[in-house]
Amino acid sequence: MTRYVRPIAMTDPCRSPDALPLAGGWTWFDHVEVLSRERPAQRLPVTDLTEGERATLTSPRAPLCGMNFAAPHLMGILNVTPDSFSDGGDHDTPAEAARVGAAMAAQGVSILDIGGESTRPGATPVSEEDEISRVVPALAAIRAAGVTTPVSVDTRNAAVAAAAFDAGATLFNDVSALTHDPASLPLAAKRGVPVCLMHAQGDPRTMQDAPRYDDVVLDVYDYLSARVQVCVSAGIPRDRLIVDPGIGFGKTLDHNLALLRHLSLFHGLGCPILLGASRKRFIGTLGGADRAADRAPGSIAVALEALRQGVQILRVHDTAETAQAVALWTALNLLG
């Protein structure tokens, strides 16, 4: 029987004597929820953890791309596409990408995430040549504008990632967890770059066509665990990997909520967690915001819940608003 251990994350300043730090970050836990596929969940004290479970859940995550995970970080979304679900066409010239990238850097993001292919539900793939022609000039313009903030490339294609690395990108953010392109895994291993592995069920064109799981939380966890092991076996150290549960990628509203309620489970993978829920459809459905651009308040609510569970990286569109919310949340919860 596989045992899944979800730390019950806390931020209250009144810690119990048995409290343990969660992933070396700002939250702590003194109880865990033990999940399995065969029996009901159990709440247990941390004294019932195995030595290996305790080490994985408490060990500080190694810094990546200048990010020290003792504090949370923002990743600013910069889509240089004509058809992304929220900001398609808004930043599709190098000059506009540089302007927005500079603004995000000034607002305090730790890393910029540049994408040249929309992976929204129903999106049609673009050629690698078109994707490169969008990403590389935008990255060059950002650097020419004097922006030194690290950049990740949001792509499923090895050729695009390689071109972006040559232009100065430092992180491979792949919504297919290096499965879409057979060349992606060896490229990441050879270049020695950090990689974000995201869970997605199906292709962007079909992923929202009645997605189904036996248990969405455990199924996503098992998938990411397997992908982490594949990467480690290929020569990419675990401390250069980030995991992302893939909110909205082959998930219904209920699937998304289940994952969000159990985010702290993913600390058991021993990697920093990235959450990309910004402006997603479920936020509009629950919050009554039809337009993606009107979903900042709901996106921030989800982001703060992720912080409560110790998520280290928030991938967001509304960087200034989220940075302000994080600053207030931090002052209220962590600086007392």
C-alpha positions as CSV (number, residue, x, y, z in Angstrom):
1,M,0.0,0.0,0.0
2,T,1.4,3.4,-1.0
3,R,1.3,6.0,1.7
4,Y,0.9,9.6,0.8
5,V,1.7,12.2,3.5
6,R,0.2,15.6,3.4
7,P,1.6,18.1,6.0
8,I,-1.1,20.2,7.5
9,A,0.5,23.6,7.0
10,M,0.3,26.3,9.6
11,T,1.5,29.9,9.9
12,D,0.3,30.8,13.4
13,P,3.1,32.3,15.6
14,C,2.1,30.0,18.5
15,R,3.9,26.8,17.5
16,S,3.5,23.5,19.2
17,P,6.6,21.9,20.7
18,D,6.6,19.2,18.0
19,A,6.3,21.7,15.1
20,L,8.5,21.0,12.1
21,P,9.5,23.5,9.3
22,L,7.8,22.8,6.0
23,A,10.4,22.6,3.2
24,G,12.6,25.0,5.0
25,G,10.1,27.8,4.4
26,W,7.7,30.0,6.2
27,T,5.1,27.4,7.3
28,W,5.2,24.7,9.9
29,F,3.3,21.5,10.7
30,D,2.8,19.3,13.7
31,H,0.3,16.9,12.1
32,V,-0.1,15.2,8.8
33,E,-2.9,13.7,6.8
34,V,-2.0,10.2,5.6
35,L,-3.8,9.3,2.4
36,S,-4.0,6.0,0.5
37,R,-6.1,4.5,-2.2
38,E,-7.2,1.6,0.0
39,R,-8.4,3.2,3.3
40,P,-9.8,6.4,4.7
41,A,-7.5,9.3,5.5
42,Q,-5.9,9.5,8.9
43,R,-4.6,12.5,10.8
44,L,-1.4,11.7,12.6
45,P,1.2,13.6,14.7
46,V,4.6,14.2,13.1
47,T,6.1,11.8,15.6
48,D,4.6,9.0,13.4
49,L,6.6,10.1,10.3
50,T,9.4,7.9,9.0
51,E,12.8,9.3,9.0
52,G,12.7,9.6,5.2
53,E,9.3,11.3,5.2
54,R,10.5,13.8,7.8
55,A,13.6,14.6,5.9
56,T,11.8,15.1,2.6
57,L,9.1,17.3,4.1
58,T,11.4,19.5,6.2
59,S,14.6,19.9,4.1
60,P,15.1,23.4,2.6
61,R,14.8,23.5,-1.1
62,A,17.9,24.4,-3.0
63,P,18.0,27.9,-4.6
64,L,17.2,28.1,-8.3
65,C,17.6,31.0,-10.7
66,G,18.5,33.3,-7.9
67,M,15.4,32.3,-5.9
68,N,16.0,31.3,-2.2
69,F,12.9,29.4,-1.1
70,A,12.9,30.6,2.4
71,A,10.4,33.2,1.1
72,P,7.8,33.0,-1.7
73,H,8.4,34.2,-5.2
74,L,6.4,35.6,-8.1
75,M,6.8,34.4,-11.7
76,G,5.5,37.0,-14.2
77,I,3.6,35.7,-17.2
78,L,4.7,37.2,-20.4
79,N,2.9,35.6,-23.4
80,V,4.2,36.7,-26.7
81,T,1.3,35.0,-28.5
82,P,-1.7,36.2,-30.5
83,D,-4.1,33.7,-28.9
84,S,-3.4,33.1,-25.2
85,F,-6.6,32.8,-23.2
86,S,-6.0,35.9,-21.1
87,D,-3.4,38.2,-22.7
88,G,-3.2,37.0,-26.3
89,G,-1.9,39.8,-28.6
90,D,-1.1,42.1,-25.7
91,H,2.7,41.6,-25.8
92,D,3.3,40.3,-29.2
93,T,6.0,42.8,-30.3
94,P,9.5,42.8,-28.9
95,A,9.2,46.4,-27.8
96,E,6.0,45.7,-25.9
97,A,7.5,42.6,-24.3
98,A,10.4,44.6,-23.1
99,R,8.2,47.3,-21.7
100,V,6.0,44.8,-19.8
101,G,9.1,42.7,-18.7
102,A,10.7,45.9,-17.3
103,A,7.5,46.8,-15.5
104,M,7.2,43.3,-13.9
105,A,10.8,43.4,-12.8
106,A,10.2,46.7,-11.1
107,Q,7.1,45.3,-9.4
108,G,9.3,42.6,-7.8
109,V,8.9,39.4,-9.8
110,S,11.7,36.9,-9.3
111,I,11.5,35.4,-12.8
112,L,9.8,36.2,-16.1
113,D,8.1,33.4,-18.0
114,I,8.0,33.9,-21.8
115,G,5.8,31.7,-23.9
116,G,5.4,31.7,-27.7
117,E,2.7,29.0,-28.0
118,S,-0.7,29.1,-26.4
119,T,-1.6,26.0,-24.4
120,R,-5.2,27.2,-23.6
121,P,-7.9,24.6,-23.9
122,G,-8.6,24.1,-27.6
123,A,-5.4,25.8,-28.8
124,T,-3.8,24.7,-32.1
125,P,-0.1,24.0,-32.0
126,V,2.3,26.4,-33.8
127,S,5.5,25.5,-35.7
128,E,8.7,25.6,-33.8
129,E,9.9,28.3,-36.2
130,D,7.0,30.5,-35.4
131,E,7.5,29.9,-31.7
132,I,11.2,30.8,-31.9
133,S,10.4,33.9,-33.9
134,R,8.2,35.1,-31.1
135,V,10.3,34.1,-28.0
136,V,13.9,34.9,-29.0
137,P,13.3,38.6,-30.2
138,A,11.2,39.2,-27.1
139,L,14.0,37.9,-24.8
140,A,16.6,39.9,-26.7
141,A,14.6,43.0,-26.3
142,I,14.1,42.5,-22.6
143,R,17.9,42.1,-22.1
144,A,18.6,45.1,-24.4
145,A,16.3,47.2,-22.2
146,G,18.6,46.4,-19.2
147,V,16.3,43.9,-17.5
148,T,18.5,41.4,-15.7
149,T,15.6,39.3,-14.0
150,P,16.0,35.6,-14.8
151,V,13.8,34.3,-17.6
152,S,12.1,31.0,-18.1
153,V,10.9,29.7,-21.4
154,D,7.4,28.2,-21.4
155,T,7.5,25.6,-24.2
156,R,7.0,22.0,-25.0
157,N,9.6,21.9,-27.8
158,A,13.3,21.3,-27.4
159,A,14.3,23.4,-30.3
160,V,12.5,26.4,-28.9
161,A,14.0,25.8,-25.4
162,A,17.5,25.5,-26.9
163,A,17.1,28.8,-28.8
164,A,15.9,30.5,-25.7
165,F,18.7,29.2,-23.6
166,D,21.2,30.5,-26.2
167,A,19.4,33.9,-25.9
168,G,19.8,33.9,-22.1
169,A,16.8,32.0,-20.6
170,T,17.7,29.9,-17.5
171,L,14.7,27.7,-16.8
172,F,12.7,25.2,-18.9
173,N,9.0,25.4,-18.0
174,D,7.3,22.6,-19.8
175,V,3.6,21.9,-19.5
176,S,4.1,18.4,-20.8
177,A,6.8,17.6,-18.1
178,L,9.3,16.9,-20.9
179,T,7.1,14.3,-22.6
180,H,5.9,16.1,-25.7
181,D,9.2,16.3,-27.5
182,P,11.6,13.3,-27.1
183,A,14.6,15.7,-27.4
184,S,13.5,17.7,-24.4
185,L,14.8,15.4,-21.6
186,P,18.3,15.0,-23.1
187,L,18.5,18.7,-23.8
188,A,17.6,19.6,-20.2
189,A,20.1,17.1,-18.9
190,K,22.9,18.3,-21.2
191,R,22.3,22.0,-20.6
192,G,22.1,21.6,-16.8
193,V,19.1,24.0,-16.6
194,P,16.4,23.9,-13.9
195,V,13.1,22.3,-15.2
196,C,9.5,22.9,-14.1
197,L,7.5,19.6,-14.6
198,M,3.8,20.2,-15.0
199,H,0.9,17.7,-15.0
200,A,-1.5,17.8,-17.9
201,Q,-4.0,15.2,-18.9
202,G,-4.2,15.2,-22.7
203,D,-3.2,17.6,-25.4
204,P,-4.3,21.3,-25.2
205,R,-6.7,20.7,-28.1
206,T,-8.6,18.0,-26.2
207,M,-7.6,18.2,-22.5
208,Q,-11.0,19.7,-21.4
209,D,-13.0,17.0,-23.1
210,A,-14.4,15.3,-20.0
211,P,-11.2,14.7,-18.1
212,R,-11.4,11.8,-15.6
213,Y,-9.3,10.5,-12.7
214,D,-9.5,7.7,-10.2
215,D,-8.3,10.1,-7.5
216,V,-7.2,13.4,-9.0
217,V,-4.9,14.4,-6.1
218,L,-3.1,11.0,-5.9
219,D,-3.1,10.5,-9.7
220,V,-1.4,13.9,-10.3
221,Y,1.0,13.2,-7.4
222,D,2.0,9.8,-8.9
223,Y,2.5,11.3,-12.3
224,L,4.8,14.0,-11.1
225,S,6.7,11.6,-8.9
226,A,7.3,9.4,-11.9
227,R,8.4,12.3,-14.0
228,V,10.8,13.5,-11.3
229,Q,12.3,10.0,-11.2
230,V,12.7,9.9,-15.0
231,C,14.5,13.2,-14.8
232,V,16.8,12.1,-12.0
233,S,17.6,8.9,-13.9
234,A,18.5,11.0,-16.9
235,G,21.0,13.1,-14.9
236,I,18.9,16.1,-13.8
237,P,19.3,16.3,-10.0
238,R,16.1,16.6,-8.0
239,D,17.3,19.9,-6.6
240,R,17.0,21.4,-10.1
241,L,13.4,20.3,-10.5
242,I,10.2,22.2,-9.8
243,V,6.7,20.6,-9.8
244,D,3.4,22.1,-10.9
245,P,0.1,20.3,-10.4
246,G,-1.2,21.9,-13.6
247,I,-4.4,23.6,-12.6
248,G,-6.8,23.8,-15.5
249,F,-4.9,21.4,-17.7
250,G,-7.3,18.5,-18.2
251,K,-9.2,19.2,-15.0
252,T,-12.8,20.1,-14.1
253,L,-13.7,22.8,-11.6
254,D,-13.9,20.1,-8.9
255,H,-10.6,18.6,-9.9
256,N,-9.0,22.0,-9.5
257,L,-10.5,22.6,-6.1
258,A,-9.4,19.2,-4.9
259,L,-5.8,19.9,-5.9
260,L,-5.8,23.4,-4.4
261,R,-7.1,22.0,-1.1
262,H,-4.2,19.4,-1.1
263,L,-1.3,21.5,-2.4
264,S,0.8,20.8,0.6
265,L,0.9,17.1,-0.3
266,F,3.2,17.9,-3.2
267,H,6.0,18.9,-0.8
268,G,6.4,15.2,-0.5
269,L,8.1,15.2,-3.9
270,G,11.1,17.0,-2.4
271,C,11.0,19.9,-5.0
272,P,9.8,23.5,-4.9
273,I,6.1,23.8,-6.0
274,L,4.9,26.2,-8.6
275,L,1.2,27.1,-8.9
276,G,-0.2,28.6,-12.1
277,A,-3.9,29.3,-11.4
278,S,-3.9,32.9,-12.4
279,R,-7.1,34.0,-14.3
280,K,-8.1,30.4,-15.0
281,R,-11.7,29.7,-16.0
282,F,-12.7,28.1,-12.7
283,I,-11.9,31.4,-10.9
284,G,-14.3,33.2,-13.3
285,T,-17.0,30.5,-12.8
286,L,-16.8,30.7,-9.0
287,G,-16.2,34.4,-8.8
288,G,-18.7,35.6,-11.5
289,A,-16.0,37.1,-13.8
290,D,-16.6,36.1,-17.4
291,R,-13.6,38.0,-18.7
292,A,-10.2,36.7,-17.8
293,A,-8.9,40.2,-17.2
294,D,-11.4,40.7,-14.4
295,R,-10.2,37.7,-12.4
296,A,-7.4,39.3,-10.5
297,P,-9.2,39.3,-7.1
298,G,-10.0,35.6,-7.4
299,S,-6.5,34.8,-8.6
300,I,-5.0,36.6,-5.6
301,A,-7.3,34.6,-3.2
302,V,-6.0,31.4,-4.7
303,A,-2.5,32.6,-4.5
304,L,-2.7,33.5,-0.8
305,E,-4.2,30.0,-0.1
306,A,-1.2,28.6,-1.9
307,L,1.2,30.6,0.3
308,R,-0.6,29.3,3.4
309,Q,0.3,25.8,2.2
310,G,3.9,26.7,1.6
311,V,3.9,26.9,-2.2
312,Q,7.1,28.6,-3.2
313,I,6.4,30.1,-6.7
314,L,3.2,31.8,-7.9
315,R,2.9,32.2,-11.7
316,V,0.7,35.2,-12.2
317,H,-0.5,37.8,-14.7
318,D,-1.4,40.6,-12.3
319,T,2.1,41.1,-10.8
320,A,1.7,44.4,-9.1
321,E,-1.6,43.5,-7.4
322,T,-0.3,40.1,-6.4
323,A,3.0,41.5,-5.0
324,Q,1.0,44.0,-2.9
325,A,-1.2,41.2,-1.6
326,V,1.8,38.9,-0.8
327,A,3.5,41.8,1.0
328,L,0.5,42.3,3.3
329,W,0.0,38.6,3.8
330,T,3.6,38.2,4.7
331,A,3.5,41.1,7.2
332,L,0.4,39.7,8.9
333,N,1.5,36.0,9.0
334,L,5.3,35.9,9.0
335,L,6.7,39.0,10.5
336,G,5.0,39.1,13.9
